[in-house]
Amino acid sequence: MRGGPRVLGIVLAGGEGKRLAPLTQDRAKPAVPFGGNYRLIDFVLSNLVNADIRRIAVLTQYKSHSLDRHITTVWRMSTLLGSYITPVPAQQRLGPRWYTGSADAIYQSLNLIYDDRPEIVVVFGADHVYRMDPAQMIEQHVQTGAAVTVAGLRVPRREATEFGVIDADADGKVRGFLEKPADPPGLPGSPEESFASMGNYVFTTDALLDALRADAEDEDSVHDMGGSIMPMMADAGSAYVYDFSTNIVPGATDRDHGYWRDVGTMDSYYDAHMDLRSVTPVFNLYNDRWPIYTLPPQFPPAKFVLGGRAEESMVSAGVIIGGGAVLGSVVSPGVRMERGSSVEDSVLMDGVHIGEGAVVRRAILDKNVVVPPWARIGVDLDADRERYHVSAGGVTVLGKGARAIV
């Protein structure tokens, strides 16, 4: 950060993402495509880079090839200025074992901290859709003299049972960190709200090192940032919460201010896409004052021929809609739609081919899925359940390269 403390960013991107299967069948969760052009990891990296945090290590583990390739080909920083974003696979520096938790992932990668010698270590997750200026959180961290600051999202107290919950006093000092409590504590001044942990942390370096060493020696620990490190530091009285609702991102509107989605399930992933479509979207990808960066593929513009049309949708480059109709959907690069086909309230990833007369409704089609002529997807959910994956919310999902059944 310009003029401030020396900051190292660590992004935790080793998650398996089982609840997003089949989208994670052969890729890590942070590498899952989103919004036509992006991968999930592009959101956290864009937030850090926009805040001038430009020395970032991305810790990877499961099925990391496409994620590693995306980072190394897209996220090239200026070496002249000492900037870098680098994937760091599990190196087994402490013996022949994988990471046992998010805290263990950092503990096994302490060489990154020793080599960079930061004053502040920012530890963020890699699989959420949101905009945030981390510099404002770091500023609060320095002002309070905290050992750790955790970002808190205000949620209705009745819904907080699904989150790690931060119990904080009126000054923001954390009294406890509770994992999915049956009776979540309310906020001072707002008893019907609770702070859900966003999984984003700012650490004073020495405090982080001490906590990781103590955790590594605890044989009963699960070695997790939220389940182990945060309760330990809260008990020590050195943890503070940062209220995400106070974060001001340049170019944000009242409608998308404070937007954050954990896309950990198929339905939340689908809903996050549906948030992009409207004239005034709930999440606005078109905010050019705080851009979400990526490297789109080199395709010609989208083409609409033979009466092809799209309404209330996002259509990427390289798409050819040849007589088909798209409504309320997100269409990724290279998609082809034939005469008489229909796509409604769906997410089509790169290279999907929709045949003549085919119908797709409330579906997610992964890369290179083929829908033969006259096939029906999302029309009869009972039939779909016998052939494909159908989410709890009724979204039909076809994995990468699948061919739909007529």
C-alpha positions in Angstrom: 0.0 0.0 0.0 1.3 3.4 -1.0 2.7 5.3 2.0 1.4 2.7 4.5 2.7 -0.4 6.1 4.3 -3.1 4.0 1.5 -5.6 3.2 1.6 -9.2 1.9 -1.6 -10.7 0.6 -2.3 -14.4 1.1 -5.3 -15.8 -0.8 -6.6 -19.2 0.4 -7.5 -21.0 -2.8 -7.1 -24.7 -1.9 -10.8 -25.5 -1.3 -12.2 -28.6 -2.9 -15.7 -27.2 -3.5 -17.6 -30.4 -3.2 -21.0 -28.6 -3.0 -20.4 -27.1 -6.4 -20.0 -30.5 -8.1 -20.2 -31.2 -11.0 -18.6 -27.8 -11.8 -15.7 -28.7 -9.5 -15.3 -32.2 -10.9 -11.9 -31.4 -12.5 -11.2 -27.8 -11.3 -10.7 -26.1 -8.0 -13.6 -24.0 -6.7 -11.8 -20.6 -7.2 -11.3 -21.5 -10.9 -15.0 -22.0 -11.5 -16.1 -19.6 -14.3 -18.4 -16.8 -13.4 -20.3 -14.0 -15.1 -19.3 -14.9 -18.7 -15.6 -13.8 -18.7 -14.4 -14.3 -15.1 -13.2 -16.9 -12.7 -14.3 -16.7 -9.0 -10.7 -15.9 -7.9 -10.8 -12.7 -10.1 -12.9 -11.0 -7.5 -10.6 -11.2 -4.5 -7.5 -10.5 -6.7 -9.2 -7.4 -8.2 -10.1 -6.1 -4.7 -6.6 -6.5 -3.5 -4.9 -5.0 -6.6 -7.4 -2.1 -6.7 -6.3 -1.3 -3.1 -2.6 -1.3 -4.2 -1.8 -4.6 -2.5 0.3 -6.1 -5.3 2.4 -8.8 -3.6 0.1 -11.7 -3.4 0.6 -15.5 -2.9 -2.3 -17.7 -3.8 -2.2 -21.0 -1.9 -3.6 -23.9 -4.0 -4.1 -27.6 -3.4 -6.9 -29.5 -5.1 -7.2 -29.9 -8.9 -5.2 -26.7 -9.3 -4.1 -26.9 -12.9 -6.6 -24.6 -14.5 -6.4 -22.2 -11.5 -2.6 -22.1 -11.7 -2.8 -21.5 -15.5 -5.3 -18.7 -15.1 -3.2 -16.9 -12.5 0.1 -17.2 -14.4 -1.4 -16.1 -17.8 -3.9 -13.4 -16.6 -2.4 -11.9 -13.4 0.9 -10.7 -14.6 2.1 -7.7 -12.5 4.9 -5.3 -13.0 8.2 -6.9 -11.8 9.8 -3.4 -12.2 7.8 -2.3 -9.1 8.4 -5.5 -7.2 4.8 -6.7 -7.7 3.8 -10.3 -8.1 0.8 -12.6 -7.9 1.9 -16.2 -7.8 0.2 -19.5 -7.2 1.9 -21.6 -4.5 1.0 -25.3 -4.5 1.1 -27.4 -1.4 4.9 -27.9 -1.0 4.9 -30.4 1.9 7.7 -28.5 3.6 6.9 -30.0 7.0 6.6 -33.6 5.8 4.7 -35.7 3.3 1.2 -34.4 4.0 -1.4 -32.1 2.5 -2.9 -29.1 4.2 -5.1 -30.1 7.1 -6.9 -26.7 7.3 -6.5 -23.1 6.3 -4.3 -22.2 9.2 -2.0 -25.2 8.4 -1.8 -24.0 4.8 -0.3 -20.8 6.0 1.9 -22.5 8.6 3.3 -24.7 5.9 4.0 -21.7 3.8 5.7 -19.4 6.4 8.7 -19.1 4.0 6.5 -16.6 2.0 6.2 -14.4 5.1 9.9 -14.7 6.1 11.0 -13.8 2.6 8.7 -10.8 2.1 9.1 -9.4 5.7 5.7 -7.6 5.8 4.3 -5.6 8.7 0.8 -6.7 7.8 -0.5 -9.9 6.4 -3.9 -9.9 4.7 -5.5 -13.3 4.5 -8.6 -13.5 2.2 -10.7 -16.3 0.8 -10.9 -17.0 -3.0 -14.4 -18.0 -3.7 -16.8 -15.1 -2.9 -18.4 -12.6 -5.3 -18.1 -9.0 -3.9 -16.4 -5.7 -4.1 -14.4 -4.4 -1.1 -11.6 -1.9 -0.5 -9.2 -3.8 1.9 -7.2 -0.6 2.5 -10.1 0.7 4.7 -10.0 -2.5 6.8 -6.2 -2.2 7.1 -6.5 1.4 8.2 -8.9 0.4 11.0 -6.6 -2.4 12.0 -3.7 -0.1 12.4 -5.7 2.5 14.3 -7.0 0.0 16.9 -3.7 -1.7 17.4 -5.4 -5.1 16.9 -3.5 -8.3 16.5 -6.2 -9.4 14.0 -9.2 -7.8 12.4 -11.9 -9.9 10.8 -14.4 -8.6 8.3 -18.0 -9.0 9.5 -21.1 -9.1 7.3 -24.4 -7.9 8.9 -27.0 -10.7 8.5 -30.4 -11.2 10.1 -29.8 -13.0 13.4 -32.2 -15.8 12.5 -30.0 -16.6 9.4 -26.7 -16.4 11.2 -26.9 -20.0 12.4 -25.4 -21.0 9.0 -22.2 -18.9 9.5 -19.2 -18.4 11.7 -20.5 -15.6 14.0 -18.5 -12.8 15.5 -19.5 -11.7 19.0 -18.2 -8.1 19.4 -18.8 -5.3 21.8 -19.8 -1.7 20.9 -16.2 -0.8 20.3 -15.7 -3.7 17.8 -13.6 -5.8 20.1 -14.3 -9.5 19.6 -15.5 -11.3 22.7 -15.9 -14.7 21.0 -16.0 -16.5 17.6 -18.8 -19.0 17.3 -19.2 -21.6 14.6 -22.8 -21.9 13.4 -24.4 -21.1 16.9 -28.0 -22.1 17.6 -28.6 -18.7 19.3 -26.4 -16.1 17.5 -25.5 -13.0 19.5 -27.0 -9.8 18.3 -25.1 -6.6 17.6 -24.9 -3.7 20.1 -27.5 -1.3 18.9 -29.0 -3.7 16.4 -30.1 -6.9 18.3 -31.8 -8.5 15.3 -28.6 -8.6 13.3 -25.4 -10.6 13.8 -21.9 -10.4 12.3 -21.2 -13.3 10.0 -17.5 -13.8 9.3 -16.6 -13.2 5.7 -13.4 -15.2 6.0 -11.2 -12.1 5.4 -8.6 -11.2 7.9 -5.9 -8.6 8.5 -3.0 -9.7 10.8 -0.1 -7.9 12.4 2.7 -10.2 11.2 4.2 -11.1 14.6 0.8 -11.9 16.1 0.0 -14.2 13.1 3.3 -16.0 13.5 2.8 -16.6 17.2 -0.8 -17.8 16.7 0.2 -20.2 13.9 3.1 -21.7 15.9 0.8 -22.2 19.0 -1.9 -23.8 16.8 0.6 -26.1 15.2 1.6 -27.5 18.6 -2.1 -28.1 19.6 -2.8 -31.7 18.7 -6.6 -31.2 19.3 -6.8 -28.2 16.9 -8.5 -28.4 13.5 -5.9 -25.9 12.2 -8.5 -23.6 10.6 -8.5 -19.8 10.5 -12.1 -19.5 11.7 -12.3 -22.6 13.9 -8.9 -22.3 15.6 -6.9 -19.1 15.1 -9.8 -16.6 15.6 -11.1 -18.2 18.8 -7.6 -18.3 20.2 -7.0 -14.6 19.4 -10.4 -13.5 20.6 -9.8 -15.2 23.9 -6.5 -13.3 24.2 -8.5 -10.0 23.8 -6.5 -8.9 20.6 -9.2 -9.3 17.9 -11.5 -6.7 16.4 -14.3 -6.8 13.8 -14.5 -4.7 10.7 -18.0 -3.8 9.7 -18.2 -4.5 6.0 -21.3 -2.2 5.7 -19.0 0.8 6.3 -16.7 -0.1 3.4 -17.0 2.5 0.6 -16.1 1.4 -2.9 -15.6 4.0 -5.6 -18.4 3.9 -8.1 -20.8 1.7 -6.0 -24.5 2.5 -6.0 -27.0 2.3 -3.2 -28.3 -0.9 -4.8 -25.1 -2.8 -4.9 -23.3 -1.3 -1.9 -22.2 -4.0 0.5 -23.0 -6.8 -1.9 -21.4 -10.2 -0.9 -22.3 -13.7 -1.9 -20.8 -16.9 -0.7 -21.3 -19.1 -3.9 -20.6 -22.3 -2.0 -23.7 -24.1 -3.2 -25.2 -24.6 -6.7 -28.2 -22.5 -5.8 -26.2 -19.6 -4.4 -23.9 -19.7 -7.5 -27.0 -19.6 -9.8 -28.6 -16.8 -7.8 -25.4 -14.7 -8.0 -25.6 -15.0 -11.8 -29.2 -13.9 -11.8 -28.1 -10.8 -9.8 -26.2 -9.6 -12.8 -29.0 -9.3 -15.4 -31.3 -6.4 -14.7 -31.0 -2.7 -15.9 -30.0 -1.8 -12.3 -28.3 -5.0 -11.2 -27.9 -6.1 -7.6 -24.2 -6.6 -8.4 -22.9 -4.2 -11.1 -20.0 -5.6 -13.1 -19.9 -2.3 -15.1 -18.4 -0.2 -12.3 -15.3 1.0 -14.1 -14.0 2.9 -11.0 -13.4 -0.4 -9.2 -13.1 -2.9 -12.1 -13.1 -6.7 -11.8 -10.1 -7.7 -13.9 -9.6 -10.7 -16.1 -8.3 -11.5 -19.6 -11.2 -12.3 -21.9 -10.5 -14.7 -24.8 -9.7 -13.3 -28.2 -13.1 -13.6 -29.9 -14.9 -11.4 -32.4 -18.1 -9.5 -31.2 -21.3 -11.4 -30.5 -23.5 -11.9 -33.6 -27.3 -12.2 -33.8 -28.5 -13.6 -37.2 -31.7 -15.2 -38.7 -33.8 -13.4 -36.1 -31.7 -14.4 -33.1 -32.3 -12.2 -30.1 -31.4 -11.7 -26.4 -33.3 -9.8 -23.8 -32.4 -8.9 -20.2 -29.2 -10.9 -20.6 -25.4 -10.7 -20.7 -23.9 -12.0 -23.9 -20.2 -12.4 -24.3 -17.9 -12.1 -27.3 -17.8 -14.8 -29.8 -21.4 -15.9 -29.3 -23.5 -16.6 -32.3 -27.3 -16.7 -31.8 -28.5 -18.0 -35.1 -32.3 -17.8 -34.9 -32.5 -18.7 -31.2 -33.8 -16.6 -28.3 -32.1 -15.8 -25.0 -34.0 -14.4 -22.0 -32.7 -13.5 -18.6 -29.4 -15.4 -19.0 -25.6 -15.1 -18.8 -24.0 -16.4 -22.0 -20.2 -17.0 -22.0 -17.8 -16.7 -25.0 -18.0 -19.0 -27.9 -21.6 -20.2 -27.3 -23.6 -21.3 -30.4 -27.4 -21.4 -30.7 -29.3 -22.8 -33.6 -32.6 -21.8 -35.2 -35.7 -22.1 -33.0 -33.7 -22.8 -29.8 -34.6 -21.1 -26.5 -32.6 -20.4 -23.4 -34.3 -18.8 -20.3 -32.9 -17.9 -16.9 -29.8 -20.0 -17.4 -26.0 -19.8 -17.3 -24.1 -21.1 -20.4 -20.4 -21.4 -20.1 -17.7 -21.3 -22.8 -18.3 -23.3 -26.0 -21.8 -24.6 -25.2 -23.8 -25.6 -28.3 -27.6 -25.4 -28.3 -29.1 -27.4 -31.2 -32.1 -26.5 -33.3 -35.4 -26.3 -31.4 -33.8 -27.2 -28.1 -35.2 -25.7 -24.9 -33.1 -24.8 -21.8 -34.7 -23.3 -18.7 -33.2 -22.6 -15.2 -30.0 -24.5 -16.0 -26.3 -24.3 -15.7 -24.3 -25.8 -18.6 -20.6 -26.1 -18.0 -18.0 -25.6 -20.8 -18.5 -27.4 -24.1 -21.8 -29.0 -23.2 -23.8 -30.1 -26.3 -27.6 -29.9 -26.3 -28.8 -31.8 -29.3 -31.7 -30.6 -31.5 -35.1 -30.7 -29.8 -33.7 -31.7 -26.4 -35.4 -30.4 -23.2 -33.5 -29.3 -20.1 -35.2 -27.8 -17.1 -38.7 -28.4 -18.5 -39.4 -31.7 -16.6 -37.4 -31.8 -13.4 -38.4 -35.3 -12.6 -36.9 -36.5 -15.8 -33.9 -34.3 -15.3 -33.2 -35.9 -11.9 -32.9 -39.3 -13.6 -30.3 -37.9 -16.1 -28.5 -34.9 -14.6 -27.7 -33.2 -11.4 -30.6 -31.0 -10.1 -30.0 -28.7 -7.2 -32.2 -28.3 -4.1 -33.6 -25.1 -5.7 -34.5 -26.9 -8.9 -31.6 -25.8 -11.1 -30.5 -28.5 -13.7 -26.7 -28.7 -14.0 -24.7 -30.5 -16.7 -20.9 -30.9 -16.2 -18.1 -30.0 -18.5 -18.3 -31.6 -22.0 -21.6 -33.5 -21.2 -24.0 -34.2 -24.0 -27.7 -33.8 -23.1 -30.1 -36.7 -23.7 -32.9 -36.2 -26.2 
